[in-house]
């Protein structure tokens, strides 16, 4: 019951605070109130079953920033002193039939000179799953809130301490009840319904409502030589109207697909795939709807590799998997489909290799999505957690970590168009004694299907941490990104380098000193958009 009271207060206070920051967004107060009531009902039920173990960690962070270019202007540089007071909390744990991970921060910024920029920013990442009927009925709930760059062709920054008119507040949430069923050993299935919304405090991108229904079935243990899977996905997206943009308000995405495998021997199987695609959205390209099928074989002689190939009507695929050692895996898939999303040749691949001290990963994929979808899945706030004792960096901050802002990865514009994207990334991590490091390279190509404009973002980021004393660490982080478009927009290069010194002053009191250099330049005309130097001193107390 204590948990219920805490969460009720949290969401009530959050609603009042968000109303002040998101005046246009929060015209949807009845929806947010419904979300709040639903989450509290989940907590009432699950906490009546078992209190469980929970880590509720309130915190407050106080920081001073001194910057020589608060407005990020190459010609009218203005120094400023900014005070940040950021209360927040994290809630992590599992109890009874509830699992929850919630992190919230209210960032209050006070500018000494640029007083018009003084204000409050809300940053939230929340994810919870409740089991309402044992092994049968579940509900997922997820919400994000934060700030996001609007246009990459304007001045960009990875934080809120710079006074620029190129950021928007957003809030997203979705509720997803689902059933898991077992059909007497013949099949196992998941039936899921999802309702979600995304709101923005900027008229250049529309608020959206998404409703989807997903079914996934796999063959049960009563099938021996024959195994099969069947999936059905249907989603409707409703957009608010956007001024000066002729975009289709309602969009529909539907796909059904099934695959069957019949084992002829321990090494060889027959494989067949069939499906149906039916999509309706605003596009200047030709998207075909209809059926597709293919048939072929799978050869899997041992655990080290396999080959699979299929060919048929409107679809051909080939896949190879390599596992030369138990620590190394590589899967590459080629698909050519003439109906549905991402028509034509497409590639997908994953690579993983790890040793006692290193971890190597790589991934490539192609998909069709929207900016609203990406924010609902990933959130727009990018943070890096730093363990105050070891100095180790973590892209998923944990309770007790020092949390610092890092550049967006990759920087992209907000848009109302459906887009095709090709994303390639590779990461390397190493831990050796008192030193750790993480590096990442990435490239994302986007094609917007209404305007047919193309955008390319490539870059790298990394961090190196060194424990220089039992409770003192030095950290160096940095990123470089190049953003280009095929229209008349300018090509932009963005640099960000930050060096930090962290110290665990007391068990529940951490300190941080940092120096940051950031710059942005326009490559087309060799113009310096801005240079900025910032010094930060921060104390974070946990309770």
URRA-V182353 format. One record per run of one state. SS is the DSSP state (H for helix, E for strand, L for the rest). FROM is the first residue (numbers start at 1). TO is the last residue. If there is no record, write none. Layout:
SS:FROM:TO
SS:FROM:TO
//
This chain:
L:1:1
H:2:21
L:22:24
H:25:49
L:50:52
E:53:67
L:68:79
E:80:95
L:96:97
E:98:111
L:112:114
H:115:117
L:118:118
E:119:133
L:134:136
E:137:149
L:150:166
E:167:182
L:183:186
E:187:200
L:201:207
E:208:219
L:220:225
E:226:239
L:240:249
E:250:263
L:264:267
E:268:280
L:281:289
E:290:302
L:303:304
E:305:313
L:314:314
E:315:325
L:326:327
E:328:337
L:338:343
E:344:354
L:355:357
E:358:369
L:370:370
H:371:378
L:379:382
E:383:386
L:387:392
E:393:394
L:395:401
E:402:405
L:406:418
E:419:432
L:433:434
E:435:448
L:449:453
E:454:469
L:470:471
E:472:485
L:486:491
E:492:506
L:507:508
E:509:522
L:523:526
E:527:542
L:543:543
//
